[in-house]
Amino acid sequence: MKTPFTIVQFFQVFENYNSSVFPFQLLIFLLGLISIILIHSKKEFKNYLIAGFLAALWLWVGVVYHISFFTSVNNAAYIFGSLFIIQGIFFIIELLRGKLFFSFSGSKWEYIGYFFILFGLII
């Protein structure tokens, strides 16, 4: 399947995004690490902090990455950006309702999830 943009254009979007928002990526990385640590916490407020971070991250990806940067090479990024924004709003709604809970009990599925979280943070 042929993409509507070249590999060079694709990587140019990453370059433009990263150079424009630096050092904000470091803050996102730090908040991701804090969220991982909070998963193991017994503090009641951890669910609100983690959900708030996820809501902010989804909104950021939708507005800043997809709509502000990726639309330069593909108009479908408006759709993807909108979907991320909608998901971010759902995070906020569930955060306000107190319906999101985060924990780690050590099941194999949680370790697989942990792998993907760390993979996303590192790669």
C-alpha positions as CSV (number, residue, x, y, z in Angstrom):
1,M,0.0,0.0,0.0
2,K,1.3,3.4,-1.0
3,T,1.2,6.1,1.7
4,P,0.2,9.6,0.7
5,F,3.6,10.9,1.9
6,T,7.2,9.9,1.5
7,I,9.5,8.5,4.1
8,V,11.4,11.8,4.0
9,Q,8.2,13.8,4.7
10,F,7.3,11.4,7.5
11,F,10.6,11.8,9.3
12,Q,10.5,15.6,8.5
13,V,7.3,15.8,10.6
14,F,9.2,14.1,13.5
15,E,12.1,16.5,13.1
16,N,9.8,19.6,13.0
17,Y,7.8,18.4,16.0
18,N,10.7,17.5,18.1
19,S,12.7,20.7,17.4
20,S,9.6,22.8,18.0
21,V,8.4,21.4,21.3
22,F,11.8,20.6,22.9
23,P,12.2,20.3,25.9
24,F,8.5,19.4,26.4
25,Q,9.2,15.8,25.5
26,L,11.4,15.5,28.6
27,L,8.5,16.6,30.8
28,I,6.2,14.0,29.1
29,F,8.8,11.4,29.7
30,L,9.2,12.4,33.4
31,L,5.4,12.4,33.9
32,G,5.3,8.9,32.3
33,L,7.9,7.7,34.8
34,I,6.0,9.3,37.7
35,S,2.8,7.6,36.5
36,I,4.6,4.2,36.5
37,I,5.8,4.8,40.1
38,L,2.3,5.9,41.1
39,I,0.8,2.7,39.8
40,H,2.6,1.0,42.7
41,S,1.5,3.6,45.3
42,K,-1.3,3.0,47.7
43,K,-2.2,6.8,47.7
44,E,-5.9,7.4,46.8
45,F,-5.0,10.5,44.6
46,K,-2.8,8.4,42.3
47,N,-5.8,7.5,40.1
48,Y,-6.6,11.2,39.5
49,L,-2.9,12.1,38.7
50,I,-2.5,9.2,36.3
51,A,-5.8,9.8,34.5
52,G,-5.0,13.5,34.4
53,F,-1.7,12.8,32.8
54,L,-3.3,10.4,30.2
55,A,-6.0,12.9,29.4
56,A,-3.4,15.7,28.9
57,L,-1.2,13.3,26.8
58,W,-4.1,12.3,24.5
59,L,-5.1,15.9,24.0
60,W,-1.5,16.9,23.3
61,V,-1.0,14.2,20.7
62,G,-4.3,15.1,19.1
63,V,-3.9,18.9,19.0
64,V,-0.1,19.4,18.8
65,Y,1.2,16.4,17.0
66,H,-1.6,15.3,14.7
67,I,-3.4,18.6,13.9
68,S,-0.5,21.0,14.2
69,F,2.3,19.0,12.6
70,F,1.1,15.8,10.8
71,T,-1.5,17.6,8.8
72,S,1.3,19.1,6.8
73,V,1.8,15.8,5.0
74,N,-1.6,14.1,5.4
75,N,-5.1,15.6,5.9
76,A,-6.2,12.4,7.5
77,A,-4.3,13.6,10.5
78,Y,-7.3,15.8,11.3
79,I,-9.4,12.7,11.8
80,F,-6.7,11.0,13.9
81,G,-6.2,14.2,15.9
82,S,-9.9,14.5,16.5
83,L,-10.1,10.9,17.7
84,F,-7.3,11.5,20.1
85,I,-9.0,14.7,21.4
86,I,-12.3,12.8,21.9
87,Q,-10.4,10.1,23.8
88,G,-8.8,12.8,25.9
89,I,-12.2,14.2,26.7
90,F,-13.4,10.7,27.7
91,F,-10.4,10.4,30.1
92,I,-11.4,13.8,31.6
93,I,-15.0,12.7,32.0
94,E,-14.1,9.4,33.7
95,L,-11.5,11.2,35.8
96,L,-14.2,13.6,37.1
97,R,-16.5,10.7,37.7
98,G,-13.8,8.9,39.7
99,K,-14.2,5.8,37.6
100,L,-10.6,5.1,36.6
101,F,-8.4,3.0,38.8
102,F,-4.8,2.1,38.3
103,S,-2.9,-0.7,40.1
104,F,-0.3,-3.4,39.5
105,S,-0.9,-6.9,40.9
106,G,1.8,-8.7,38.9
107,S,-0.3,-10.8,36.4
108,K,1.3,-11.8,33.2
109,W,-0.9,-9.3,31.3
110,E,0.2,-6.5,33.5
111,Y,3.8,-7.4,32.8
112,I,3.1,-7.3,29.1
113,G,1.4,-3.9,29.5
114,Y,4.4,-2.8,31.6
115,F,6.7,-3.8,28.7
116,F,4.7,-1.7,26.2
117,I,4.7,1.3,28.6
118,L,8.4,1.1,29.0
119,F,8.9,0.5,25.3
120,G,6.9,3.6,24.5
121,L,8.9,5.7,27.0
122,I,12.3,4.5,25.8
123,I,11.7,4.2,22.1
